[in-house]
Amino acid sequence: MRWNSPHELRSRKNQHFYISIIKTSAKKSLNANYVQTLF
């Protein structure tokens, strides 16, 4: 079993943070195309 490095944990937290922002802004704009352009 491999331990996650601090960098991996930090990037995973940031990824979760950005995804939640994307979801929130997508809900506000109600625009699915906006989300698709980011992925």
mmJSON file of the N, C-alpha and C atoms, coordinates in Angstrom:
{"data_MODEL":{"atom_site":{
"group_PDB":["ATOM","ATOM","ATOM","ATOM","ATOM","ATOM","ATOM","ATOM","ATOM","ATOM","ATOM","ATOM","ATOM","ATOM","ATOM","ATOM","ATOM","ATOM","ATOM","ATOM","ATOM","ATOM","ATOM","ATOM","ATOM","ATOM","ATOM","ATOM","ATOM","ATOM","ATOM","ATOM","ATOM","ATOM","ATOM","ATOM","ATOM","ATOM","ATOM","ATOM","ATOM","ATOM","ATOM","ATOM","ATOM","ATOM","ATOM","ATOM","ATOM","ATOM","ATOM","ATOM","ATOM","ATOM","ATOM","ATOM","ATOM","ATOM","ATOM","ATOM","ATOM","ATOM","ATOM","ATOM","ATOM","ATOM","ATOM","ATOM","ATOM","ATOM","ATOM","ATOM","ATOM","ATOM","ATOM","ATOM","ATOM","ATOM","ATOM","ATOM","ATOM","ATOM","ATOM","ATOM","ATOM","ATOM","ATOM","ATOM","ATOM","ATOM","ATOM","ATOM","ATOM","ATOM","ATOM","ATOM","ATOM","ATOM","ATOM","ATOM","ATOM","ATOM","ATOM","ATOM","ATOM","ATOM","ATOM","ATOM","ATOM","ATOM","ATOM","ATOM","ATOM","ATOM","ATOM","ATOM","ATOM"],
"id":[1,2,3,4,5,6,7,8,9,10,11,12,13,14,15,16,17,18,19,20,21,22,23,24,25,26,27,28,29,30,31,32,33,34,35,36,37,38,39,40,41,42,43,44,45,46,47,48,49,50,51,52,53,54,55,56,57,58,59,60,61,62,63,64,65,66,67,68,69,70,71,72,73,74,75,76,77,78,79,80,81,82,83,84,85,86,87,88,89,90,91,92,93,94,95,96,97,98,99,100,101,102,103,104,105,106,107,108,109,110,111,112,113,114,115,116,117],
"type_symbol":["N","C","C","N","C","C","N","C","C","N","C","C","N","C","C","N","C","C","N","C","C","N","C","C","N","C","C","N","C","C","N","C","C","N","C","C","N","C","C","N","C","C","N","C","C","N","C","C","N","C","C","N","C","C","N","C","C","N","C","C","N","C","C","N","C","C","N","C","C","N","C","C","N","C","C","N","C","C","N","C","C","N","C","C","N","C","C","N","C","C","N","C","C","N","C","C","N","C","C","N","C","C","N","C","C","N","C","C","N","C","C","N","C","C","N","C","C"],
"label_atom_id":["N","CA","C","N","CA","C","N","CA","C","N","CA","C","N","CA","C","N","CA","C","N","CA","C","N","CA","C","N","CA","C","N","CA","C","N","CA","C","N","CA","C","N","CA","C","N","CA","C","N","CA","C","N","CA","C","N","CA","C","N","CA","C","N","CA","C","N","CA","C","N","CA","C","N","CA","C","N","CA","C","N","CA","C","N","CA","C","N","CA","C","N","CA","C","N","CA","C","N","CA","C","N","CA","C","N","CA","C","N","CA","C","N","CA","C","N","CA","C","N","CA","C","N","CA","C","N","CA","C","N","CA","C","N","CA","C"],
"label_alt_id":[null,null,null,null,null,null,null,null,null,null,null,null,null,null,null,null,null,null,null,null,null,null,null,null,null,null,null,null,null,null,null,null,null,null,null,null,null,null,null,null,null,null,null,null,null,null,null,null,null,null,null,null,null,null,null,null,null,null,null,null,null,null,null,null,null,null,null,null,null,null,null,null,null,null,null,null,null,null,null,null,null,null,null,null,null,null,null,null,null,null,null,null,null,null,null,null,null,null,null,null,null,null,null,null,null,null,null,null,null,null,null,null,null,null,null,null,null],
"label_comp_id":["MET","MET","MET","ARG","ARG","ARG","TRP","TRP","TRP","ASN","ASN","ASN","SER","SER","SER","PRO","PRO","PRO","HIS","HIS","HIS","GLU","GLU","GLU","LEU","LEU","LEU","ARG","ARG","ARG","SER","SER","SER","ARG","ARG","ARG","LYS","LYS","LYS","ASN","ASN","ASN","GLN","GLN","GLN","HIS","HIS","HIS","PHE","PHE","PHE","TYR","TYR","TYR","ILE","ILE","ILE","SER","SER","SER","ILE","ILE","ILE","ILE","ILE","ILE","LYS","LYS","LYS","THR","THR","THR","SER","SER","SER","ALA","ALA","ALA","LYS","LYS","LYS","LYS","LYS","LYS","SER","SER","SER","LEU","LEU","LEU","ASN","ASN","ASN","ALA","ALA","ALA","ASN","ASN","ASN","TYR","TYR","TYR","VAL","VAL","VAL","GLN","GLN","GLN","THR","THR","THR","LEU","LEU","LEU","PHE","PHE","PHE"],
"label_asym_id":["A","A","A","A","A","A","A","A","A","A","A","A","A","A","A","A","A","A","A","A","A","A","A","A","A","A","A","A","A","A","A","A","A","A","A","A","A","A","A","A","A","A","A","A","A","A","A","A","A","A","A","A","A","A","A","A","A","A","A","A","A","A","A","A","A","A","A","A","A","A","A","A","A","A","A","A","A","A","A","A","A","A","A","A","A","A","A","A","A","A","A","A","A","A","A","A","A","A","A","A","A","A","A","A","A","A","A","A","A","A","A","A","A","A","A","A","A"],
"label_entity_id":["1","1","1","1","1","1","1","1","1","1","1","1","1","1","1","1","1","1","1","1","1","1","1","1","1","1","1","1","1","1","1","1","1","1","1","1","1","1","1","1","1","1","1","1","1","1","1","1","1","1","1","1","1","1","1","1","1","1","1","1","1","1","1","1","1","1","1","1","1","1","1","1","1","1","1","1","1","1","1","1","1","1","1","1","1","1","1","1","1","1","1","1","1","1","1","1","1","1","1","1","1","1","1","1","1","1","1","1","1","1","1","1","1","1","1","1","1"],
"label_seq_id":[1,1,1,2,2,2,3,3,3,4,4,4,5,5,5,6,6,6,7,7,7,8,8,8,9,9,9,10,10,10,11,11,11,12,12,12,13,13,13,14,14,14,15,15,15,16,16,16,17,17,17,18,18,18,19,19,19,20,20,20,21,21,21,22,22,22,23,23,23,24,24,24,25,25,25,26,26,26,27,27,27,28,28,28,29,29,29,30,30,30,31,31,31,32,32,32,33,33,33,34,34,34,35,35,35,36,36,36,37,37,37,38,38,38,39,39,39],
"pdbx_PDB_ins_code":[null,null,null,null,null,null,null,null,null,null,null,null,null,null,null,null,null,null,null,null,null,null,null,null,null,null,null,null,null,null,null,null,null,null,null,null,null,null,null,null,null,null,null,null,null,null,null,null,null,null,null,null,null,null,null,null,null,null,null,null,null,null,null,null,null,null,null,null,null,null,null,null,null,null,null,null,null,null,null,null,null,null,null,null,null,null,null,null,null,null,null,null,null,null,null,null,null,null,null,null,null,null,null,null,null,null,null,null,null,null,null,null,null,null,null,null,null],
"Cartn_x":[0.846,0.0,0.879,0.567,1.41,0.785,1.612,1.122,1.052,0.03,-0.072,0.91,1.58,2.476,1.663,2.212,1.497,1.045,1.88,1.525,0.282,0.196,-0.97,-2.229,-2.111,-3.275,-3.729,-2.767,-3.098,-3.783,-3.258,-3.851,-5.242,-5.432,-6.744,-7.753,-7.308,-8.186,-8.529,-7.516,-7.757,-8.718,-8.555,-9.432,-10.876,-11.074,-12.417,-12.978,-12.114,-12.507,-12.97,-12.179,-12.531,-13.785,-13.939,-15.137,-16.381,-16.302,-17.46,-17.778,-16.743,-16.97,-17.642,-17.162,-17.733,-19.197,-19.489,-20.877,-21.76,-21.269,-22.056,-22.318,-21.279,-21.45,-22.327,-22.24,-23.097,-24.559,-24.812,-26.182,-26.694,-25.821,-26.227,-26.571,-25.741,-25.974,-26.933,-27.122,-27.968,-27.56,-26.245,-25.724,-24.779,-25.252,-24.447,-23.262,-23.404,-22.311,-21.111,-21.369,-20.281,-19.433,-20.084,-19.35,-18.545,-19.131,-18.454,-17.177,-17.175,-15.98,-14.816,-15.108,-14.034,-13.408,-14.071,-13.532,-12.997],
"Cartn_y":[-1.198,0.0,1.245,2.159,3.331,4.546,5.28,6.498,7.628,8.445,9.625,10.69,11.307,12.4,13.655,14.572,15.824,16.552,16.499,17.166,16.528,15.21,14.515,14.875,14.895,15.226,16.657,17.56,18.963,19.136,18.474,18.607,17.98,16.904,16.274,17.203,17.892,18.864,19.996,20.498,21.58,21.137,19.898,19.379,19.36,18.875,18.833,20.252,21.175,22.572,23.18,22.961,23.523,22.882,21.574,20.884,21.438,21.703,22.253,23.66,24.441,25.783,25.667,24.737,24.537,24.138,23.208,22.766,23.926,24.728,25.848,26.869,27.223,28.209,27.658,26.34,25.726,25.795,25.584,25.688,27.121,28.079,29.482,29.879,29.477,29.864,28.9,27.718,26.683,26.428,26.343,26.183,24.986,23.87,22.649,22.811,23.621,23.825,24.468,25.33,25.978,24.945,23.95,22.916,22.065,21.753,20.886,21.529,22.845,23.501,23.419,23.213,23.152,21.766,20.738,19.37,18.805],
"Cartn_z":[0.0,0.0,0.0,-0.899,-1.09,-0.412,0.304,0.959,-0.049,0.054,-0.808,-0.333,-1.276,-0.921,-0.615,0.159,0.472,-0.795,-1.836,-3.09,-3.695,-3.669,-4.218,-3.444,-2.12,-1.291,-1.541,-1.697,-1.931,-3.289,-4.311,-5.639,-5.671,-4.903,-4.842,-4.161,-3.114,-2.433,-3.386,-4.104,-5.06,-6.148,-6.613,-7.657,-7.157,-5.939,-5.354,-5.217,-4.821,-4.646,-5.966,-7.032,-8.332,-8.904,-8.699,-9.191,-8.515,-7.21,-6.502,-7.01,-7.338,-7.898,-9.259,-10.084,-11.414,-11.311,-10.397,-10.216,-9.768,-8.829,-8.318,-9.416,-10.162,-11.225,-12.342,-12.566,-13.585,-13.163,-11.882,-11.375,-11.5,-11.204,-11.262,-12.695,-13.621,-15.012,-15.718,-15.133,-15.737,-17.181,-17.388,-18.739,-18.787,-19.342,-19.405,-20.346,-21.375,-22.324,-21.65,-20.685,-19.954,-19.225,-18.631,-17.907,-18.882,-20.021,-20.991,-21.526,-21.659,-22.19,-21.214,-19.933,-18.938,-18.838,-19.388,-19.273,-20.568],
"occupancy":[1.0,1.0,1.0,1.0,1.0,1.0,1.0,1.0,1.0,1.0,1.0,1.0,1.0,1.0,1.0,1.0,1.0,1.0,1.0,1.0,1.0,1.0,1.0,1.0,1.0,1.0,1.0,1.0,1.0,1.0,1.0,1.0,1.0,1.0,1.0,1.0,1.0,1.0,1.0,1.0,1.0,1.0,1.0,1.0,1.0,1.0,1.0,1.0,1.0,1.0,1.0,1.0,1.0,1.0,1.0,1.0,1.0,1.0,1.0,1.0,1.0,1.0,1.0,1.0,1.0,1.0,1.0,1.0,1.0,1.0,1.0,1.0,1.0,1.0,1.0,1.0,1.0,1.0,1.0,1.0,1.0,1.0,1.0,1.0,1.0,1.0,1.0,1.0,1.0,1.0,1.0,1.0,1.0,1.0,1.0,1.0,1.0,1.0,1.0,1.0,1.0,1.0,1.0,1.0,1.0,1.0,1.0,1.0,1.0,1.0,1.0,1.0,1.0,1.0,1.0,1.0,1.0],
"B_iso_or_equiv":[0.0,0.0,0.0,0.0,0.0,0.0,0.0,0.0,0.0,0.0,0.0,0.0,0.0,0.0,0.0,0.0,0.0,0.0,0.0,0.0,0.0,0.0,0.0,0.0,0.0,0.0,0.0,0.0,0.0,0.0,0.0,0.0,0.0,0.0,0.0,0.0,0.0,0.0,0.0,0.0,0.0,0.0,0.0,0.0,0.0,0.0,0.0,0.0,0.0,0.0,0.0,0.0,0.0,0.0,0.0,0.0,0.0,0.0,0.0,0.0,0.0,0.0,0.0,0.0,0.0,0.0,0.0,0.0,0.0,0.0,0.0,0.0,0.0,0.0,0.0,0.0,0.0,0.0,0.0,0.0,0.0,0.0,0.0,0.0,0.0,0.0,0.0,0.0,0.0,0.0,0.0,0.0,0.0,0.0,0.0,0.0,0.0,0.0,0.0,0.0,0.0,0.0,0.0,0.0,0.0,0.0,0.0,0.0,0.0,0.0,0.0,0.0,0.0,0.0,0.0,0.0,0.0],
"pdbx_formal_charge":[null,null,null,null,null,null,null,null,null,null,null,null,null,null,null,null,null,null,null,null,null,null,null,null,null,null,null,null,null,null,null,null,null,null,null,null,null,null,null,null,null,null,null,null,null,null,null,null,null,null,null,null,null,null,null,null,null,null,null,null,null,null,null,null,null,null,null,null,null,null,null,null,null,null,null,null,null,null,null,null,null,null,null,null,null,null,null,null,null,null,null,null,null,null,null,null,null,null,null,null,null,null,null,null,null,null,null,null,null,null,null,null,null,null,null,null,null],
"auth_seq_id":[1,1,1,2,2,2,3,3,3,4,4,4,5,5,5,6,6,6,7,7,7,8,8,8,9,9,9,10,10,10,11,11,11,12,12,12,13,13,13,14,14,14,15,15,15,16,16,16,17,17,17,18,18,18,19,19,19,20,20,20,21,21,21,22,22,22,23,23,23,24,24,24,25,25,25,26,26,26,27,27,27,28,28,28,29,29,29,30,30,30,31,31,31,32,32,32,33,33,33,34,34,34,35,35,35,36,36,36,37,37,37,38,38,38,39,39,39],
"auth_comp_id":["MET","MET","MET","ARG","ARG","ARG","TRP","TRP","TRP","ASN","ASN","ASN","SER","SER","SER","PRO","PRO","PRO","HIS","HIS","HIS","GLU","GLU","GLU","LEU","LEU","LEU","ARG","ARG","ARG","SER","SER","SER","ARG","ARG","ARG","LYS","LYS","LYS","ASN","ASN","ASN","GLN","GLN","GLN","HIS","HIS","HIS","PHE","PHE","PHE","TYR","TYR","TYR","ILE","ILE","ILE","SER","SER","SER","ILE","ILE","ILE","ILE","ILE","ILE","LYS","LYS","LYS","THR","THR","THR","SER","SER","SER","ALA","ALA","ALA","LYS","LYS","LYS","LYS","LYS","LYS","SER","SER","SER","LEU","LEU","LEU","ASN","ASN","ASN","ALA","ALA","ALA","ASN","ASN","ASN","TYR","TYR","TYR","VAL","VAL","VAL","GLN","GLN","GLN","THR","THR","THR","LEU","LEU","LEU","PHE","PHE","PHE"],
"auth_asym_id":["A","A","A","A","A","A","A","A","A","A","A","A","A","A","A","A","A","A","A","A","A","A","A","A","A","A","A","A","A","A","A","A","A","A","A","A","A","A","A","A","A","A","A","A","A","A","A","A","A","A","A","A","A","A","A","A","A","A","A","A","A","A","A","A","A","A","A","A","A","A","A","A","A","A","A","A","A","A","A","A","A","A","A","A","A","A","A","A","A","A","A","A","A","A","A","A","A","A","A","A","A","A","A","A","A","A","A","A","A","A","A","A","A","A","A","A","A"],
"auth_atom_id":["N","CA","C","N","CA","C","N","CA","C","N","CA","C","N","CA","C","N","CA","C","N","CA","C","N","CA","C","N","CA","C","N","CA","C","N","CA","C","N","CA","C","N","CA","C","N","CA","C","N","CA","C","N","CA","C","N","CA","C","N","CA","C","N","CA","C","N","CA","C","N","CA","C","N","CA","C","N","CA","C","N","CA","C","N","CA","C","N","CA","C","N","CA","C","N","CA","C","N","CA","C","N","CA","C","N","CA","C","N","CA","C","N","CA","C","N","CA","C","N","CA","C","N","CA","C","N","CA","C","N","CA","C","N","CA","C"],
"pdbx_PDB_model_num":[1,1,1,1,1,1,1,1,1,1,1,1,1,1,1,1,1,1,1,1,1,1,1,1,1,1,1,1,1,1,1,1,1,1,1,1,1,1,1,1,1,1,1,1,1,1,1,1,1,1,1,1,1,1,1,1,1,1,1,1,1,1,1,1,1,1,1,1,1,1,1,1,1,1,1,1,1,1,1,1,1,1,1,1,1,1,1,1,1,1,1,1,1,1,1,1,1,1,1,1,1,1,1,1,1,1,1,1,1,1,1,1,1,1,1,1,1]
}}}
